[in-house]
Amino acid sequence: MSLRDKLLAALADLPGARTFHLHVLTSSPRKHNGLFPYAHPRPRAYLQDVFVLLSEQASTDSPRVLVTAIEASLYNIPATGCGVLYISKVDSTGHAASPSPTATLVRAFLTYYADPVTRPISVRHLWIQLFARAQGQYLFPNSAEYEGKRPLSDVKLCAWWKRLFSEVAAEVEARLKSGGTVRLYYILPGFPELEATHTLGHTLSTSSILGGTPTGVSWTYGHPYSQTEIPLPCPGSQDAKEEPHLGYFIPWFDDDPKSRFIDEIAHTTNSEGVRSPKRKRARGLTASGPAGETRAVKEREEDKEKDKEKDERSRVQGELGQVSPDEFWERMSFRQECVAGAVTGFFTMGVSMPAPVEASQKTSQPSPLAPQSGQLAPRLVRRIISTLMNHHEFSTRERAVRATETLEGAIKGLCEDDAPVIPAATAAAINSSVQSVEPGTERPRTPEPRLSEPDVPRTPPPGRSHLTAGGGAVPEISPNPFPDPVASPETYTSFIYGSIEVRNPPLPPRGPAGAANGANANASANANGASGGQAAQGASAAAPSAPVTVTVLQVRKKRKPAAP
């Protein structure tokens, strides 16, 4: 089952009458050496971009409008048989009807990758990581200005993510039965365990979720880097011979506070004060003659190379060898992103499968770089994300409808016409270097000389700290032997776009008997920006009116005695 079909099947159970239109963009794998930039040697990883867009249509005559978007990154590390799914951003526009489809969409998205049956990459262990931080908007520009969008507060957002992770873990564990391991971890920086549990409340960590059966997946307050049940993604992180430093544990993600903090630790030098100069090596007795002098010079050069390599490694690592994972998370609570007055949370899920019995007989596996059906070139996925965040806005209903029509048309157009565009400078260079043949003759004609235009000076892009080592740039990774997949109309209709018409009974009105269900529905509606107050108001209007008896108590004021 593809990701598109999995998400559409989950949306089919939502209450109400509406039509959902789904676009799933998955890039082909590419080599990536920045997941653990401070590990030596760097592990070989393969990266895929995943982007999901969901639009809603109330009726056949009404226009479509985008309601939810998910941006994620999928890493494959063959050396350890691990995969990492990082949920980068989840956002909504506030234009969805109640109940919100955001919770259902995100739950199905996580379950698709957590379940080994539907997982698209062949790994035995998967880590899902997320950083929860409440903001007015993430992917939809100016959507915070729309009056119908009601984003969750910081505490409610962390509780919402914890509830979703609990539901996904319960479903995956029920499918694995006793053949796998599922673990859950979370940290609220600056909060001890008791205060964090009290802040988030009871979010189905120990209560029943599916069919009244207990989940069996308990939450662990802390990080997963000290456990040994599920292998960690980076090779050497659990090596018993040599104690690994912090760079083997903390992965590097874009726009993640952990990445910025580990960059700062790795490039902190001279923390031990002024160092003494290195002791010179005593000159040994060498044989006289050219042979002895040559051997002495060679030894000195080898010593210089070793010292230089050692200095570069120590300069890159900085304080990584002095900071333990426990201290890292303790110091994380003092970072500006975690002490700005809002509650933030780091959530992690680990899913592990035992080695199969026939694993002793090695079978040939396809290359992790081989593109699969339905995948797009990475540049197309990045182009769609950039277009959404830089050329559209969702502050009003009309603008959201116009942006939806333009963006969905752009996705379809890229799949219908995916011809590579050659820059003008490159095309001119090609034309000037290739000899042309005059019509009717077989002799090639030398092209006329052209005056080359001087290159316009440009500022080089800023250096990224996780791709530099010891002041020198890390060598570029080898090119991909597989060409980028070419999108086609068949790819669009079979893997990218899908729609489903939902015709289910609406939600029952809220009442005293369904107070608990109403609380859960309110959390889901607020996650998509829908107004909980509007839902409560509509429920009260639908309920039958009953005579209300009001008792008014009057308090008689005591009179002061008259003055004599």
Phi and psi in degrees as a GROMACS rama.xvg file:
@    title "Ramachandran Plot"
@    xaxis  label "Phi"
@    yaxis  label "Psi"
@TYPE xy
-79.9362  166.415  SER-2
-64.2835  -37.1074  LEU-3
-61.7647  -45.9366  ARG-4
-66.8307  -35.0507  ASP-5
-64.5195  -44.0137  LYS-6
-69.2423  -39.6259  LEU-7
-65.631  -38.1383  LEU-8
-64.6764  -34.4848  ALA-9
-72.4937  -35.4123  ALA-10
-71.9838  -17.6742  LEU-11
-67.5469  -18.6143  ALA-12
-93.9217  2.48812  ASP-13
-71.8542  142.599  LEU-14
-69.6154  157.694  PRO-15
101.132  176.683  GLY-16
-119.84  113.562  ALA-17
-168.113  170.978  ARG-18
-122.19  131.272  THR-19
-105.486  137.688  PHE-20
-119.3  124.617  HIS-21
-120.892  137.228  LEU-22
-124.997  123.531  HIS-23
-119.1  117.004  VAL-24
-113.318  119.234  LEU-25
-126.017  125.98  THR-26
-84.1207  159.736  SER-27
-73.4345  154.571  SER-28
-66.1626  147.582  PRO-29
-141.582  155.893  ARG-30
-70.2923  142.614  LYS-31
-145.628  127.125  HIS-32
-117.942  18.3175  ASN-33
-110.321  11.6307  GLY-34
-71.9189  -42.08  LEU-35
-126.914  79.7013  PHE-36
-71.0986  -15.9492  PRO-37
-107.474  11.626  TYR-38
-89.2812  145.026  ALA-39
-126.37  115.344  HIS-40
-78.1772  162.484  PRO-41
-68.7417  135.545  ARG-42
-71.8444  147.958  PRO-43
-80.2159  124.01  ARG-44
-133.524  158.964  ALA-45
-128.541  133.483  TYR-46
-116.396  139.696  LEU-47
-130.175  140.38  GLN-48
-98.1124  135.239  ASP-49
-125.789  128.837  VAL-50
-137.881  127.776  PHE-51
-122.845  129.952  VAL-52
-122.921  129.422  LEU-53
-122.898  125.712  LEU-54
-118.508  157.913  SER-55
-127.535  145.108  GLU-56
-132.889  118.46  GLN-57
-68.7446  -40.2533  ALA-58
-147.216  179.415  SER-59
-66.8723  -33.6744  THR-60
-85.6277  -18.6316  ASP-61
-82.2383  154.074  SER-62
-79.27  163.643  PRO-63
-80.9108  153.601  ARG-64
-147.723  133.789  VAL-65
-67.1693  138.606  LEU-66
-123.528  -32.0359  VAL-67
-147.319  147.672  THR-68
-142.983  145.004  ALA-69
-130.811  130.014  ILE-70
-120.872  127.199  GLU-71
-144.655  164.237  ALA-72
-129.714  133.951  SER-73
-116.925  123.114  LEU-74
-112.164  142.007  TYR-75
-124.003  119.183  ASN-76
-114.754  95.439  ILE-77
-65.7476  -25.847  PRO-78
-61.8498  -34.1925  ALA-79
-110.251  -1.44835  THR-80
66.9144  28.6413  GLY-81
-113.506  152.645  CYS-82
-127.245  150.342  GLY-83
-128.366  124.493  VAL-84
-110.523  113.995  LEU-85
-106.775  119.262  TYR-86
-84.4327  105.3  ILE-87
-78.5738  -53.77  SER-88
-146.758  143.85  LYS-89
-135.611  125.783  VAL-90
-142.783  161.519  ASP-91
-139.268  161.715  SER-92
-98.3645  -20.1089  THR-93
87.6974  4.97704  GLY-94
-96.235  5.51735  HIS-95
-82.5454  152.468  ALA-96
-79.3394  162.309  ALA-97
-87.89  135.716  SER-98
-82.3827  156.51  PRO-99
-68.2696  140.598  SER-100
-85.5117  -1.61069  PRO-101
-63.6379  -48.6457  THR-102
-61.973  -42.3178  ALA-103
-65.1347  -40.7613  THR-104
-66.6894  -45.8635  LEU-105
-67.4333  -38.8098  VAL-106
-62.8841  -44.5432  ARG-107
-66.9473  -34.6093  ALA-108
-63.8563  -46.9547  PHE-109
-66.7493  -39.3058  LEU-110
-65.7809  -34.9376  THR-111
-60.6538  -41.3811  TYR-112
-84.9049  -29.3594  TYR-113
-74.7564  -31.7246  ALA-114
-76.4327  122.131  ASP-115
-62.5246  -21.0646  PRO-116
-71.576  -40.5145  VAL-117
-100.401  -4.62383  THR-118
-62.3287  129.716  ARG-119
-80.2138  -12.2482  PRO-120
-112.602  146.338  ILE-121
-88.1055  83.8525  SER-122
-131.147  149.319  VAL-123
-87.2162  -25.4565  ARG-124
-126.665  137.125  HIS-125
-132.473  134.757  LEU-126
-115.749  128.014  TRP-127
-109.855  122.512  ILE-128
-124.32  146.346  GLN-129
-152.947  140.938  LEU-130
-115.676  117.507  PHE-131
-98.5022  121.201  ALA-132
-145.199  123.9  ARG-133
-78.5774  127.175  ALA-134
-144.166  163.32  GLN-135
-70.2912  -30.8307  GLY-136
-156.825  151.797  GLN-137
-129.232  -53.493  TYR-138
-110.402  -24.1702  LEU-139
-104.056  106.049  PHE-140
-62.4774  138.563  PRO-141
61.6088  14.0296  ASN-142
-70.1412  -20.7081  SER-143
-67.9548  -19.7753  ALA-144
-79.8196  -12.4098  GLU-145
-74.9905  130.339  TYR-146
-69.7256  -19.343  GLU-147
-82.7223  -9.65642  GLY-148
-90.0574  122.969  LYS-149
-122.033  87.1721  ARG-150
-65.4403  152.104  PRO-151
-70.9496  150.836  LEU-152
-73.3635  175.058  SER-153
-63.1431  -44.88  ASP-154
-68.7416  -43.6124  VAL-155
-66.0895  -33.782  LYS-156
-66.7508  -43.8497  LEU-157
-63.5185  -40.4783  CYS-158
-66.2829  -35.417  ALA-159
-64.2704  -43.8238  TRP-160
-68.2984  -36.8695  TRP-161
-65.4694  -38.7348  LYS-162
-64.8713  -42.2994  ARG-163
-64.1609  -44.0084  LEU-164
-61.7421  -38.2945  PHE-165
-63.9852  -43.1973  SER-166
-65.6522  -41.7469  GLU-167
-65.6586  -43.2245  VAL-168
-62.7775  -38.9907  ALA-169
-65.4972  -41.7137  ALA-170
-67.4212  -41.8515  GLU-171
-67.9723  -41.0589  VAL-172
-66.0031  -35.1734  GLU-173
-65.1556  -33.0535  ALA-174
-77.104  -35.1693  ARG-175
-74.7526  -25.1865  LEU-176
59.4219  -116.465  LYS-177
-107.906  16.0416  SER-178
-99.8869  10.34  GLY-179
-156.302  179.184  GLY-180
-129.34  133.811  THR-181
-128.776  127.126  VAL-182
-132.036  146.838  ARG-183
-126.456  135.48  LEU-184
-136.414  146.99  TYR-185
-153.975  151.897  TYR-186
-140.909  130.443  ILE-187
-106.24  103.127  LEU-188
-56.35  131.724  PRO-189
90.6619  -1.85501  GLY-190
-118.112  130.374  PHE-191
-70.4829  170.08  PRO-192
-61.055  -44.27  GLU-193
-65.6634  -41.3065  LEU-194
-70.3464  -35.7844  GLU-195
-65.926  -41.1688  ALA-196
-64.0411  -40.4111  THR-197
-69.8709  -32.9594  HIS-198
-68.7578  -46.0718  THR-199
-80.9841  -19.059  LEU-200
74.8424  -170.267  GLY-201
-84.0154  104.315  HIS-202
-110.293  51.0936  THR-203
64.2211  27.4007  LEU-204
-75.1085  -33.0591  SER-205
-123.179  -4.50619  THR-206
-86.4977  175.951  SER-207
-80.4529  147.689  SER-208
-123.97  -53.0155  ILE-209
-108.775  113.376  LEU-210
62.855  24.0464  GLY-211
75.8089  12.1281  GLY-212
-97.3915  145.365  THR-213
-67.0139  148.453  PRO-214
-73.8118  -41.9079  THR-215
80.5271  -2.58336  GLY-216
-108.018  109.358  VAL-217
-100.043  151.63  SER-218
-84.7813  142.85  TRP-219
-114.266  123.456  THR-220
-84.3077  106.92  TYR-221
149.854  -167.463  GLY-222
-101.793  158.972  HIS-223
-91.1906  11.2755  PRO-224
-83.9499  -5.51261  TYR-225
-105.472  -3.30627  SER-226
-87.4999  161.673  GLN-227
-125.965  3.91871  THR-228
-70.8718  -42.4025  GLU-229
-115.773  125.463  ILE-230
-60.9818  144.142  PRO-231
-81.3231  157.4  LEU-232
-66.8552  -37.1619  PRO-233
-81.2  129.54  CYS-234
-65.0484  139.146  PRO-235
89.5644  -4.59539  GLY-236
-71.8269  -22.6597  SER-237
-120.122  34.1391  GLN-238
-79.3299  125.983  ASP-239
-81.6498  -21.0684  ALA-240
-74.3745  -48.2125  LYS-241
-123.509  126.763  GLU-242
-70.7255  120.143  GLU-243
-75.9336  154.808  PRO-244
-92.7826  -174.684  HIS-245
-63.835  -26.9484  LEU-246
-66.3123  -14.6476  GLY-247
-86.1316  -8.7633  TYR-248
-109.558  -43.8151  PHE-249
-88.7451  115.669  ILE-250
-76.0162  158.504  PRO-251
-108.313  115.827  TRP-252
-119.027  153.597  PHE-253
-68.4977  138.469  ASP-254
54.0653  51.6377  ASP-255
-130.729  132.305  ASP-256
-63.7575  -28.2706  PRO-257
-63.3746  -38.612  LYS-258
-66.8426  -42.6522  SER-259
-65.9664  -35.4773  ARG-260
-71.9651  -41.4121  PHE-261
-70.4364  -29.8227  ILE-262
-62.1622  -42.0101  ASP-263
-66.2232  -40.1174  GLU-264
-67.8821  -41.2218  ILE-265
-68.5809  -25.5999  ALA-266
-108.394  19.507  HIS-267
-90.4828  116.16  THR-268
-121.119  169.751  THR-269
55.3255  37.9476  ASN-270
-79.4758  -15.4718  SER-271
-100.255  15.8165  GLU-272
85.2969  -161.172  GLY-273
-78.9764  128.343  VAL-274
-89.867  149.699  ARG-275
-75.1248  150.044  SER-276
-65.5114  151.631  PRO-277
-67.9652  143.118  LYS-278
-76.9869  131.498  ARG-279
-72.8276  146.928  LYS-280
-80.5597  134.373  ARG-281
-67.3664  138.958  ALA-282
-76.43  123.856  ARG-283
-85.0498  164.467  GLY-284
-75.1764  122.463  LEU-285
-118.901  157.402  THR-286
-69.7742  145.963  ALA-287
-74.7051  152.22  SER-288
113.278  173.415  GLY-289
-62.003  -36.1891  PRO-290
-63.8461  -43.9111  ALA-291
-65.3067  -41.3923  GLY-292
-65.0587  -38.3486  GLU-293
-64.3236  -41.0469  THR-294
-66.612  -37.4995  ARG-295
-66.8922  -42.26  ALA-296
-63.6027  -40.0973  VAL-297
-64.6582  -39.3332  LYS-298
-67.0136  -40.5647  GLU-299
-64.3703  -39.3266  ARG-300
-65.392  -39.5371  GLU-301
-65.398  -39.2876  GLU-302
-64.8288  -39.3907  ASP-303
-64.2156  -41.2319  LYS-304
-63.8578  -41.9393  GLU-305
-64.9213  -43.4454  LYS-306
-64.8929  -38.8923  ASP-307
-64.6275  -43.161  LYS-308
-64.9028  -39.1503  GLU-309
-66.3239  -40.2946  LYS-310
-65.6398  -41.4397  ASP-311
-63.8011  -41.7231  GLU-312
-66.3597  -42.5802  ARG-313
-67.4114  -34.5482  SER-314
-69.6705  -36.4296  ARG-315
-70.7885  -42.5919  VAL-316
-70.5884  -30.8859  GLN-317
60.7022  -118.462  GLY-318
-103.95  18.1332  GLU-319
-62.3823  -34.7659  LEU-320
-76.7989  -11.6009  GLY-321
-101.059  -14.6717  GLN-322
-105.334  121.357  VAL-323
-85.6466  163.507  SER-324
-58.632  -36.589  PRO-325
-63.7709  -43.4861  ASP-326
-68.206  -32.9027  GLU-327
-60.0006  -47.714  PHE-328
-73.0222  -28.4068  TRP-329
-68.2731  -40.2177  GLU-330
-75.53  -21.1845  ARG-331
-62.8126  -29.4245  MET-332
-68.5848  -12.5831  SER-333
-99.6347  2.61791  PHE-334
-72.2514  153.225  ARG-335
-63.0753  -34.7084  GLN-336
-70.904  -16.5491  GLU-337
-109.783  -7.29341  CYS-338
-122.631  21.2302  VAL-339
-81.4091  14.6632  ALA-340
96.6362  -6.04516  GLY-341
-113.994  148.442  ALA-342
-82.071  126.626  VAL-343
-119.283  160.332  THR-344
-146.513  144.997  GLY-345
-113.013  122.173  PHE-346
-119.436  137.419  PHE-347
-138.304  136.461  THR-348
-126.082  133.228  MET-349
-118.322  130.07  GLY-350
-125.497  124.642  VAL-351
-130.31  142.164  SER-352
-117.806  141.79  MET-353
-69.163  159.786  PRO-354
-68.0336  136.106  ALA-355
-67.2275  160.976  PRO-356
-67.8317  -37.4782  VAL-357
-83.5928  16.8172  GLU-358
-70.4823  -20.6387  ALA-359
-64.8637  -30.0692  SER-360
-92.1197  106.434  GLN-361
-70.9154  130.032  LYS-362
-115.996  153.149  THR-363
-71.4619  131.42  SER-364
-110.971  145.971  GLN-365
-66.2715  156.131  PRO-366
-65.3184  138.188  SER-367
-62.737  -17.9319  PRO-368
-86.2156  -9.28665  LEU-369
-67.4172  122.561  ALA-370
-69.1449  146.906  PRO-371
-105.963  172.029  GLN-372
-65.8628  137.469  SER-373
89.2337  -3.98442  GLY-374
-87.2458  154.101  GLN-375
-116.511  166.626  LEU-376
-67.5867  141.166  ALA-377
-56.5719  -32.0162  PRO-378
-65.8822  -30.6401  ARG-379
-69.7905  -41.5591  LEU-380
-65.4278  -42.6088  VAL-381
-65.8312  -33.2127  ARG-382
-67.1142  -40.0994  ARG-383
-66.4706  -43.139  ILE-384
-63.8165  -42.1029  ILE-385
-65.6177  -37.8192  SER-386
-64.5855  -40.4127  THR-387
-63.9612  -42.56  LEU-388
-87.2054  -14.1808  MET-389
-118.529  -15.0859  ASN-390
-127.482  10.0381  HIS-391
-139.092  162.312  HIS-392
-146.511  157.04  GLU-393
-132.754  39.325  PHE-394
-76.7677  -24.9183  SER-395
-131.154  168.982  THR-396
-65.8855  -42.6187  ARG-397
-64.3235  -43.2985  GLU-398
-67.7636  -35.5236  ARG-399
-66.1044  -39.5714  ALA-400
-65.7439  -42.2241  VAL-401
-65.2637  -41.3277  ARG-402
-65.7657  -37.3094  ALA-403
-63.5667  -45.8373  THR-404
-62.6582  -41.1221  GLU-405
-69.063  -44.305  THR-406
-69.8553  -43.6547  LEU-407
-66.7557  -34.3598  GLU-408
-67.078  -34.6686  GLY-409
-66.7824  -40.0014  ALA-410
-62.9006  -44.8173  ILE-411
-66.7824  -36.7639  LYS-412
-68.2235  -36.2204  GLY-413
-65.7491  -31.5643  LEU-414
-78.401  -28.1734  CYS-415
-80.4343  -31.1612  GLU-416
-137.821  93.889  ASP-417
-111.398  40.2853  ASP-418
-75.3152  134.795  ALA-419
-67.5468  139.845  PRO-420
-98.6235  123.101  VAL-421
-94.0529  127.484  ILE-422
-59.5201  157.99  PRO-423
-64.8432  -39.4594  ALA-424
-64.7671  -40.4061  ALA-425
-67.8102  -40.5529  THR-426
-64.9906  -37.8878  ALA-427
-66.2469  -39.3233  ALA-428
-65.0819  -37.2786  ALA-429
-67.5948  -42.9989  ILE-430
-66.0392  -34.8104  ASN-431
-75.2981  -24.256  SER-432
-91.4267  -18.9139  SER-433
-96.5247  132.417  VAL-434
-78.1964  137.971  GLN-435
-98.6249  155.656  SER-436
-114.334  127.058  VAL-437
-71.0104  145.832  GLU-438
-66.7504  135.218  PRO-439
86.0591  -4.211  GLY-440
-123.723  158.323  THR-441
-105.92  -5.27069  GLU-442
-90.6061  128.498  ARG-443
-69.9153  145.465  PRO-444
-105.459  133.524  ARG-445
-71.1027  128.064  THR-446
-68.5497  156.45  PRO-447
-68.6997  142.214  GLU-448
-67.559  141.801  PRO-449
-119.847  141.658  ARG-450
-80.729  117.579  LEU-451
-73.759  133.618  SER-452
-75.5737  140.6  GLU-453
-64.1864  145.9  PRO-454
-69.1689  135.292  ASP-455
-76.6531  126.538  VAL-456
-65.6977  134.9  PRO-457
-130.021  146.921  ARG-458
-74.8423  128.979  THR-459
-66.3129  152.413  PRO-460
-64.0016  150.634  PRO-461
-64.78  141.734  PRO-462
-72.1144  141.092  GLY-463
-97.9929  129.997  ARG-464
-65.0941  -29.9997  SER-465
-81.5559  -3.22789  HIS-466
-113.308  12.3692  LEU-467
-119.598  145.429  THR-468
-137.451  118.082  ALA-469
62.0603  29.9789  GLY-470
85.7151  -9.55019  GLY-471
-113.674  150.067  GLY-472
-73.9154  144.96  ALA-473
-75.0397  138.516  VAL-474
-58.3046  145.02  PRO-475
-66.2837  148.202  GLU-476
-74.3872  159.074  ILE-477
-67.52  152.242  SER-478
-69.401  160.117  PRO-479
-76.255  124.806  ASN-480
-71.5186  -16.8736  PRO-481
-97.5851  136.884  PHE-482
-71.177  157.777  PRO-483
-64.7149  138.62  ASP-484
-66.0331  146.496  PRO-485
-101.787  120.634  VAL-486
-72.1916  150.52  ALA-487
-142.971  164.938  SER-488
-57.3962  -32.663  PRO-489
-66.5064  -37.9505  GLU-490
-62.4487  -39.2648  THR-491
-65.4256  -46.0121  TYR-492
-78.0988  -26.7691  THR-493
-95.0048  -26.0211  SER-494
-130.433  -29.6019  PHE-495
-92.5617  -55.9022  ILE-496
-100.709  142.253  TYR-497
-159.337  152.535  GLY-498
-138.949  156.153  SER-499
-146.811  136.712  ILE-500
-98.7709  120.76  GLU-501
-102.73  125.944  VAL-502
-134.988  75.428  ARG-503
-115.802  160.148  ASN-504
-60.2018  146.487  PRO-505
-70.5985  172.442  PRO-506
-65.9983  140.843  LEU-507
-67.4298  150.77  PRO-508
-64.9577  150.714  PRO-509
-74.8709  145.566  ARG-510
-155.325  -178.207  GLY-511
-62.278  -32.993  PRO-512
-71.6943  -29.1562  ALA-513
-108.327  39.2408  GLY-514
-66.0132  -40.6212  ALA-515
-67.2136  -43.3046  ALA-516
-65.2782  -33.4845  ASN-517
-65.7834  -35.0593  GLY-518
-65.528  -41.6699  ALA-519
-66.5331  -40.8961  ASN-520
-65.383  -34.314  ALA-521
-65.6111  -39.9568  ASN-522
-64.2435  -41.0565  ALA-523
-67.5866  -38.886  SER-524
-67.3921  -40.2861  ALA-525
-67.2813  -27.0567  ASN-526
-64.1586  -28.664  ALA-527
-97.8008  9.15376  ASN-528
88.6302  -0.782147  GLY-529
-72.5778  155.083  ALA-530
-88.8016  123.258  SER-531
-66.9848  -32.0085  GLY-532
-65.3825  -38.2338  GLY-533
-65.5435  -38.7039  GLN-534
-65.0968  -41.3324  ALA-535
-67.7958  -36.3614  ALA-536
-66.9236  -41.0339  GLN-537
-66.2424  -35.1664  GLY-538
-67.7588  -39.6687  ALA-539
-69.1371  -30.6836  SER-540
-71.147  -32.1189  ALA-541
-78.9203  -23.1902  ALA-542
-71.4683  145.554  ALA-543
-67.5351  141.195  PRO-544
-78.322  140.826  SER-545
-129.91  149.076  ALA-546
-63.9001  134.305  PRO-547
-112.119  128.121  VAL-548
-98.7643  123.816  THR-549
-114.054  125.939  VAL-550
-105.039  121.853  THR-551
-104.446  123.816  VAL-552
-99.6106  129.981  LEU-553
-108.591  135.686  GLN-554
-107.713  120.937  VAL-555
-87.5686  125.734  ARG-556
-75.3561  132.662  LYS-557
-75.6481  130.605  LYS-558
-81.6415  141.947  ARG-559
-78.3335  142.546  LYS-560
-66.1772  144.948  PRO-561
-66.8409  144.054  ALA-562
-68.8768  139.388  ALA-563
